[in-house]
Amino acid sequence: MADIIIIGAGLNSLVAANYLAKAGKQVLLLERRAIAGGQAVTETFKPGFTADALHAGGQLRPDIISDLDLARHGLPESRSEPLISLLPDGRQLRLTADTEEVTLASIRAFSAKDAERWPAFVAFMREAASFLDAAYRTPMPRLPHVSMSEGLPLAQLGLKLRGLGARDMFRVIRALPMSALELTEEWFESDVLRAAIGAVAIHGATLGPMSAGSGYTLLHNWLNRGGPGHRRVAGGVGRIAEALVAALKARGGQVRTETEVATILTDDQRVQGVRLASGEEIRAAIVISGADPRHTLLDLVGAPELPPEFVWHTQSIKMRGAVAKVHLLTDGNHGLPDGTVVIAPSVRYVERAYDAAKYGQMSTAPYLEATADGPVVSLHFQFAPYALRDSEWGQERSVLERVAIDTAASALPQLKASIREVKSLTPLDLEQTYGLTEGDLNHGQLILDQMFFMRPMPGWSTHKTPIDNLYLCGNGVHGGGGLSGASGRNAAAAVLKA
């Protein structure tokens, strides 16, 4: 008998479970797949062909690593890598979150003025990301009624914002609703540099660099990466999940894989436990779901158990995934430089790639991120919308693979000849295999009307639901998005407080 059942063994579920087990709770995680980790998985597609399936890199928040003593449980240190923009004329732009001469020299090749401004921009991004991190730590109240206990953390967050100083305070506030283009135009004159930074802003989101609110996603992704390039984990992002599982087991928690939850059991608006797809029922006083809010509430609980207006709000959560992955096993002679390599030569190029998704079409000139781990090259493809207007993904896989490889090969002439095997993941695969509704990595788009106290929906930003003792901890709630673990940490705190 467990005190708490957690649905899914994704990163946020594992983080929440560890905090709860550390507090003395008996925790049981139920995972549908044969492998724990959710989006933080390193998978072997066939012998010799192993890749980080969905995310090229990731980093838990430092306080989580420290609180849970994950280094002792096998978590290796991550390393920051540069973002390298490959241009049609053969030149490269190399960016890091520092002011080393190699970075400044790379920028100076495109604009001396921009190289002079880069240190000030990095300092601003560091301050802005620090504020966003503080915001993600702050419990969001259920507006419009804010109690004293909820108001105090908000007041402390306001003091944090005020502590940035008048100039940076206004810059941060203005940056959130701005487009990445507008934000970067205030700093830089080079379109190549603006495009590379804009690419960071739209990674994983169905937005273009000209979209309102991509300033917020720029800060979000910069925070999670610690800069423009990914943070890579030795041995793959799956090592993060492995360390969390080891830590949980050491604290007495349990993980059951290949165990699918079919129904969340309720009685008189109070959670009772879960029923598995096998028919087995497991009782617990508290249930936490790491799945996305729409799937949790409409599929596992069911609309008849929920207030009608709440059901409408849940149905209205915007998913709209437009990400695909194409993994390539090569002979090692792929020619990819070390770093997060992007195909984003201009702001217009990236915006046009997004335009295709707006009309239900896969981009034929996509924004790509390419990373290499030995002979394996992974291509992050945007934009490939989950909902295709004139086709379906069962018919478009080969087109996806061809477009991804052709686009990458246009900047990497050695790539095509080196390819030995291809493994692609369409948005439909992300839904069916990884449980990501509409292929959305964030369990709900990170957009202006789905952020902070409006995430996952207005009035329900406290991890609670209308079902007593049913909580949400996944990427779809405040603090979620990426592999930071913040929403799992926050959900555990909410449960323990209650």
SEPADO-707111 format. One line per field, with one value per residue (C-alpha): residue number from 1; residue in one letter; z negated, y, x. Coordinates in steps of 0.25 Angstrom, whole numbers. Each point is the difference from the previous one (the first is absolute). Layout:
i = [NUM  ...]
aa = [a  ...]
c3 = [Z  ...]
c2 = [Y  ...]
c1 = [X  ...]
***
This chain:
i = [1  2  3  4  5  6  7  8  9  10  11  12  13  14  15  16  17  18  19  20  21  22  23  24  25  26  27  28  29  30  31  32  33  34  35  36  37  38  39  40  41  42  43  44  45  46  47  48  49  50  51  52  53  54  55  56  57  58  59  60  61  62  63  64  65  66  67  68  69  70  71  72  73  74  75  76  77  78  79  80  81  82  83  84  85  86  87  88  89  90  91  92  93  94  95  96  97  98  99  100  101  102  103  104  105  106  107  108  109  110  111  112  113  114  115  116  117  118  119  120  121  122  123  124  125  126  127  128  129  130  131  132  133  134  135  136  137  138  139  140  141  142  143  144  145  146  147  148  149  150  151  152  153  154  155  156  157  158  159  160  161  162  163  164  165  166  167  168  169  170  171  172  173  174  175  176  177  178  179  180  181  182  183  184  185  186  187  188  189  190  191  192  193  194  195  196  197  198  199  200  201  202  203  204  205  206  207  208  209  210  211  212  213  214  215  216  217  218  219  220  221  222  223  224  225  226  227  228  229  230  231  232  233  234  235  236  237  238  239  240  241  242  243  244  245  246  247  248  249  250  251  252  253  254  255  256  257  258  259  260  261  262  263  264  265  266  267  268  269  270  271  272  273  274  275  276  277  278  279  280  281  282  283  284  285  286  287  288  289  290  291  292  293  294  295  296  297  298  299  300  301  302  303  304  305  306  307  308  309  310  311  312  313  314  315  316  317  318  319  320  321  322  323  324  325  326  327  328  329  330  331  332  333  334  335  336  337  338  339  340  341  342  343  344  345  346  347  348  349  350  351  352  353  354  355  356  357  358  359  360  361  362  363  364  365  366  367  368  369  370  371  372  373  374  375  376  377  378  379  380  381  382  383  384  385  386  387  388  389  390  391  392  393  394  395  396  397  398  399  400  401  402  403  404  405  406  407  408  409  410  411  412  413  414  415  416  417  418  419  420  421  422  423  424  425  426  427  428  429  430  431  432  433  434  435  436  437  438  439  440  441  442  443  444  445  446  447  448  449  450  451  452  453  454  455  456  457  458  459  460  461  462  463  464  465  466  467  468  469  470  471  472  473  474  475  476  477  478  479  480  481  482  483  484  485  486  487  488  489  490  491  492  493  494  495  496  497  498]
aa = [m  a  d  i  i  i  i  g  a  g  l  n  s  l  v  a  a  n  y  l  a  k  a  g  k  q  v  l  l  l  e  r  r  a  i  a  g  g  q  a  v  t  e  t  f  k  p  g  f  t  a  d  a  l  h  a  g  g  q  l  r  p  d  i  i  s  d  l  d  l  a  r  h  g  l  p  e  s  r  s  e  p  l  i  s  l  l  p  d  g  r  q  l  r  l  t  a  d  t  e  e  v  t  l  a  s  i  r  a  f  s  a  k  d  a  e  r  w  p  a  f  v  a  f  m  r  e  a  a  s  f  l  d  a  a  y  r  t  p  m  p  r  l  p  h  v  s  m  s  e  g  l  p  l  a  q  l  g  l  k  l  r  g  l  g  a  r  d  m  f  r  v  i  r  a  l  p  m  s  a  l  e  l  t  e  e  w  f  e  s  d  v  l  r  a  a  i  g  a  v  a  i  h  g  a  t  l  g  p  m  s  a  g  s  g  y  t  l  l  h  n  w  l  n  r  g  g  p  g  h  r  r  v  a  g  g  v  g  r  i  a  e  a  l  v  a  a  l  k  a  r  g  g  q  v  r  t  e  t  e  v  a  t  i  l  t  d  d  q  r  v  q  g  v  r  l  a  s  g  e  e  i  r  a  a  i  v  i  s  g  a  d  p  r  h  t  l  l  d  l  v  g  a  p  e  l  p  p  e  f  v  w  h  t  q  s  i  k  m  r  g  a  v  a  k  v  h  l  l  t  d  g  n  h  g  l  p  d  g  t  v  v  i  a  p  s  v  r  y  v  e  r  a  y  d  a  a  k  y  g  q  m  s  t  a  p  y  l  e  a  t  a  d  g  p  v  v  s  l  h  f  q  f  a  p  y  a  l  r  d  s  e  w  g  q  e  r  s  v  l  e  r  v  a  i  d  t  a  a  s  a  l  p  q  l  k  a  s  i  r  e  v  k  s  l  t  p  l  d  l  e  q  t  y  g  l  t  e  g  d  l  n  h  g  q  l  i  l  d  q  m  f  f  m  r  p  m  p  g  w  s  t  h  k  t  p  i  d  n  l  y  l  c  g  n  g  v  h  g  g  g  g  l  s  g  a  s  g  r  n  a  a  a  a  v  l  k  a]
c3 = [0  4  -6  14  14  11  15  9  -3  8  -5  -8  -6  -4  -6  -8  -5  -5  -8  -6  -3  -7  -8  -5  10  6  15  12  14  11  14  13  7  -3  -3  -10  4  9  9  -7  7  7  9  8  13  5  -4  1  2  -13  -1  -9  5  -2  -6  4  -14  -13  -14  -13  -8  -9  -13  4  3  -14  -8  6  -1  14  3  -11  8  13  7  8  2  12  9  8  15  10  10  14  11  14  11  15  4  -9  -12  -14  -12  -13  -13  -15  -12  -3  5  4  12  9  -2  2  12  7  -2  4  14  2  -8  -9  -7  -3  -6  -9  -5  -2  -14  -5  7  -7  -13  2  4  -13  -8  7  -1  -14  -2  8  -9  -12  6  3  -15  -4  -2  9  -7  4  5  -2  -15  -6  -14  -9  0  16  0  -8  11  11  -8  -2  15  2  -8  8  13  -7  -4  15  0  7  14  0  -7  11  11  -6  -1  14  5  -4  10  11  12  0  13  -7  -12  8  9  -13  -2  13  15  6  6  -2  -15  -2  8  -9  -13  6  3  -15  -3  9  -4  -3  1  12  1  10  -4  4  -9  -13  -12  6  -9  -12  7  3  -15  -4  10  -4  -15  3  9  -8  13  15  1  -6  -13  3  -10  2  3  5  -7  -4  -11  -7  -1  -5  -11  -4  0  -8  -10  -1  -3  -10  -7  0  12  10  16  8  15  10  -9  7  -8  7  -10  -12  -10  -7  -10  -4  7  -8  6  -4  8  14  9  9  14  -5  -9  -13  -10  -9  -11  -5  -7  9  15  8  15  9  12  7  -6  12  0  -16  -1  12  2  -13  -9  11  3  -8  -13  2  0  14  1  -5  11  10  -5  1  14  4  -5  13  3  15  1  12  -3  6  -2  10  -5  9  -2  8  3  -9  12  -1  -1  -11  -10  -15  -5  3  15  5  14  -2  10  -2  -7  12  3  -14  1  13  -6  -10  10  6  -14  -1  12  -4  9  -3  3  13  -5  -15  -12  -4  -13  2  -10  0  -10  7  13  -4  6  -6  8  -7  10  0  5  2  -5  -7  7  15  9  13  -5  -12  -7  5  14  -3  -8  13  4  -14  0  14  -3  -13  6  12  -8  -9  11  7  -11  -3  13  -6  -7  11  4  -15  -3  -3  -8  -2  -12  1  -11  6  -9  0  -5  -11  -4  2  -6  -10  -4  5  4  14  -1  -9  -8  -10  -3  4  8  -7  4  -6  -4  -6  -9  -15  -7  13  1  3  0  -7  -15  -1  -1  -14  5  -6  8  -3  -5  -14  -2  15  4  13  1  15  10  2  -13  -6  1  11  14  3  -10  -12  -9  -6  1  -7  -11  -2  0  -11  -8  2  -4  -13  -3  1]
c2 = [0  13  14  6  -5  8  -3  0  -1  12  10  8  -12  -5  13  1  -14  2  12  -7  -12  9  5  -14  -3  -14  3  -9  4  -7  1  -4  -3  -10  12  11  14  5  10  -2  -13  -5  -12  -10  -2  -11  -6  12  10  7  15  10  -2  13  10  2  5  4  5  -1  12  1  0  -13  -7  5  -3  -14  -3  -5  0  -11  -8  1  13  5  15  6  9  12  0  11  3  0  6  -5  9  -2  7  -10  10  -4  9  -6  4  -3  7  6  11  -8  5  -12  4  15  -2  -9  11  11  -7  4  13  7  8  -13  -6  12  -2  -15  1  9  -9  -12  7  5  -15  -5  10  -3  -15  1  8  -11  -11  8  1  -15  -2  9  -7  6  4  -3  13  9  -4  1  -4  5  -12  0  15  0  -8  9  12  -7  -2  15  3  -9  8  13  -4  -1  15  9  -2  -15  -1  7  -8  -13  4  5  -13  -10  5  4  -8  -5  9  12  -3  -3  12  8  -6  -4  4  -13  -8  -13  2  4  -13  -9  6  0  -15  -2  7  -9  -14  -9  10  2  15  8  10  11  -6  8  -7  -6  9  -8  -13  5  3  -14  -7  8  -3  -15  -1  10  7  -1  -14  -13  -6  -14  -11  -11  -13  7  7  -14  1  11  -10  -11  8  4  -14  -5  11  -3  -15  4  8  -12  5  -10  1  -10  0  -6  4  9  8  -1  8  9  -5  10  1  12  9  -6  -9  -15  -5  -6  -11  -6  -5  -14  2  1  11  7  9  12  13  9  -2  9  0  3  -1  12  7  -3  -15  -1  7  -3  -14  -6  7  3  12  -5  1  14  14  4  13  -7  -10  11  7  -14  -3  14  -2  3  -12  2  -8  2  -7  -13  -7  -7  -8  -5  -11  4  -6  11  9  9  13  6  9  -1  8  3  2  8  3  14  9  12  4  0  -15  -4  7  -6  -14  4  5  -14  -5  11  -6  -15  -3  -6  10  -3  10  -4  6  -11  -3  -10  -7  -11  -11  -8  -6  4  13  5  10  8  4  12  2  -13  2  -11  3  -1  7  -8  -13  -9  -4  -14  5  11  -7  -2  15  4  -8  5  15  -1  -7  9  13  -5  -5  14  5  -13  -6  -13  -4  -7  -10  -3  -5  -14  -1  10  0  11  4  8  8  -12  -8  10  -2  -15  -4  11  4  14  5  6  -2  12  -1  10  -6  13  11  10  12  13  -5  -13  5  2  1  -4  -13  -10  9  12  -3  -13  3  -6  -15  -3  -4  -1  -14  1  -6  -1  8  3  0  0  10  5  7  13  -2  -11  -1  -6  -9  9  -8  13  -4  -13  7  10  -11  -7  12  3  -15  1  14  -6]
c1 = [0  6  -3  1  -1  6  -4  12  14  5  10  -10  -7  14  4  -13  1  14  -5  -12  8  11  -11  -4  -11  -2  0  -4  2  -7  6  -7  13  11  10  -1  4  -12  7  13  4  12  -5  6  -7  8  14  10  -11  -2  -5  -7  -14  -6  9  15  3  -5  3  -8  -1  13  -8  -7  13  5  -13  -1  15  0  15  1  -10  7  -4  12  3  -5  8  -4  2  0  -11  6  -8  4  -3  -2  14  7  3  -4  -5  5  -8  3  -6  14  9  11  8  -4  -14  2  9  -11  -10  9  1  -14  -1  11  -11  -8  13  1  -14  1  5  -11  -11  6  -1  -14  -4  7  -8  -13  1  3  -13  -7  6  -5  -14  0  3  -11  -14  -10  -13  -14  -4  -8  -1  14  2  11  8  -1  3  13  8  -5  5  13  1  -4  12  9  -5  2  14  4  1  -10  6  1  -13  -7  8  -5  -14  0  7  -11  -11  10  4  14  2  -4  9  12  -2  2  14  6  1  4  -11  8  2  -15  -4  9  -6  -14  2  3  -13  -9  7  -11  -11  -10  4  8  11  -10  -11  -4  5  12  8  -6  4  14  2  -6  9  12  -2  -2  12  9  3  -3  6  -5  6  4  1  11  -7  -13  -12  -4  10  -8  -12  9  6  -14  -5  12  -2  -15  2  11  -11  -10  -8  -5  -1  -8  2  -9  -12  -10  -10  -14  -8  1  -10  -8  -12  -8  11  11  11  0  12  1  -4  10  -2  1  -12  8  -4  10  -5  7  -4  7  3  9  0  13  -9  -5  -12  -9  3  -1  -13  -8  5  5  -11  -10  -9  -12  8  4  -8  -5  8  13  -2  -1  13  7  -5  5  15  8  10  3  13  9  13  5  14  8  12  11  10  12  14  6  4  -12  8  -9  8  -1  -12  -14  0  -12  -5  -6  7  -10  -12  -8  4  -4  -13  -3  2  -10  -10  -1  -5  -11  -6  1  12  13  11  8  11  0  7  10  8  11  8  10  4  11  -6  -14  -6  -13  -8  -11  -10  -9  -10  -8  -14  -8  -12  3  -11  1  7  3  13  -1  3  10  11  9  -2  3  13  4  -3  8  12  0  0  11  8  -1  9  8  4  6  -13  -7  11  2  -14  -3  -13  -11  -10  -11  -10  -12  -10  -9  11  2  -14  -2  14  3  -14  2  -14  1  15  2  13  -6  -13  -6  6  9  -8  -5  -14  6  11  2  -13  -8  8  -6  -13  -5  -3  7  15  2  2  -14  -12  -15  2  5  14  2  12  8  15  4  5  -14  0  7  15  -1  6  13  8  2  -8  -6  -15  3  7  -11  -11  7  0  -15  -3  8  -6  -14]
***
